[in-house]
Amino acid sequence: MLPYSTQAIEEDDIAAVVAVLRSSHLTQGAKVEEFENALADYVGAKYCVTFNSATSALHAAYSVCGITVGDEIITTPISFVATSNMAIALGAKPIFCDIKMDGNIDENLIEALITPHTKAIVPVDFAGKPVVIDVIKAIAKKHNLLVIEDASHALGSDINHQKIGSFADMTIFSFHAIKPITTGEGGAVVTNNEEFAIQLKLFRSHGIVKKNLWNSDMVCLGHNYRLTEFAAALGLSQLHKLDRFINIRETIVRYYDERFEHHKLFTIIHIDASEQSARHLYVLLLNPELHCVKEEIFTELQTRGLGVQVHYKPIYQNSFYKERFGEIRLPNTEQFYRSELSIPCHQKMTMEDAVYAADIILEVIENAYRGCSF
Ligand SMILES: *Cc1c(COP(=O)(O)O)cnc(C)c1O
């Protein structure tokens, strides 16, 4: 099976983890700080605070900027549920904004959704493609809102050579196994705001500050959201490979783009020449005449060894959301969900894999179209 995404763990990654396992500190040692410094340097942010997942990183980011009961965040329904779940965990309400057909929030629809309760705009760089951050930041500035960017797909993405992570008030990354780099489970918040960084660290670790000798003080409510030392060692080792991983994914993408450009049955998503995508996902958008056979296409591709997936079922369609917030239907979001198919694209693929995948995808989609009854 050729999965849509997977980790690449190499011998030096393993050696880095083993070295920590043989050392005195499995947690709360120097590796986490080393990883944080390297991440902050890489993205060009002042501060980085790691967490044991992007979900806990989101929880922390929302909490330290004061998001609480009765507040609203404006976010995208085309994301993993954690993006809005963690705002709900604090008593806030997610307001879903429709998207564009590149999968990213439509920055032109945000302003109309702002109310006196709005606290933050939370865009997601879908598949690694940067959102239109300058427009989003301008709206936030005008209305005195924060921008919290869920860049779980986008470590290594940039706009005019400026990395994602240096634009928003806080930016979240995920190091889940199949994200751009991995620590197994893990996440981080990067920010230029020192006060946020201090509060994030307290939230991560029980709200406790060290005083002197045995004396410490718990000054606010916190959690245990810490990353282990061996996870940080893996992350540090992986971070050195990120640009190589992106280059490999970019090679696969260039080949796919050539094979798939101007196809009559589906479209692909282009990245602007001034931007770099981390290429977390490679997305096909099936034309409407294929929507009725999408299940057949999906099943046949899986049967033929391609681990395709659909990103994402709109968050508001989940029963938890429907029960709390009622039925919502945003036209582009619905259209995107019906069209979207993520196909294999990762740093462990060879060119032969890409040729094989493209051949099968074209054959299966064209066959499904011929088998369609209209
Ligand atoms: C993966 C993902 C998350 C959650 O990341 P974890 O590290 O698994 O908690 C949040 N948001 C988006 C957009 C994601 O893709």
The ligand as an SDF file (V2000), in Angstrom:
LIG
                    3D

 15 15  0  0  0  0  0  0  0  0999 V2000
   -2.9930   17.0500   12.4100 C   0  0  0  0  0  0  0  0  0  0  0  0
   -3.7090   18.3170   12.6160 C   0  0  0  0  0  0  0  0  0  0  0  0
   -4.0270   18.8030   13.8930 C   0  0  0  0  0  0  0  0  0  0  0  0
   -3.8040   18.0040   15.1330 C   0  0  0  0  0  0  0  0  0  0  0  0
   -2.4730   17.6610   15.2660 O   0  0  0  0  0  0  0  0  0  0  0  0
   -2.0300   16.6200   16.4040 P   0  0  0  0  0  0  0  0  0  0  0  0
   -0.5560   16.8490   16.5040 O   0  0  0  0  0  0  0  0  0  0  0  0
   -2.3740   15.2610   15.8820 O   0  0  0  0  0  0  0  0  0  0  0  0
   -2.7470   16.9570   17.6560 O   0  0  0  0  0  0  0  0  0  0  0  0
   -4.6260   20.0440   13.9900 C   0  0  0  0  0  0  0  0  0  0  0  0
   -4.9210   20.7630   12.8990 N   0  0  0  0  0  0  0  0  0  0  0  0
   -4.6510   20.3230   11.6580 C   0  0  0  0  0  0  0  0  0  0  0  0
   -4.9810   21.1800   10.4810 C   0  0  0  0  0  0  0  0  0  0  0  0
   -4.0530   19.0780   11.4780 C   0  0  0  0  0  0  0  0  0  0  0  0
   -3.8140   18.6200   10.2480 O   0  0  0  0  0  0  0  0  0  0  0  0
  1  2  1  0
  2  3  1  0
  2 14  2  0
  3  4  1  0
  3 10  2  0
  4  5  1  0
  5  6  1  0
  6  7  2  0
  6  8  1  0
  6  9  1  0
 10 11  1  0
 11 12  2  0
 12 13  1  0
 12 14  1  0
 14 15  1  0
M  END
$$$$
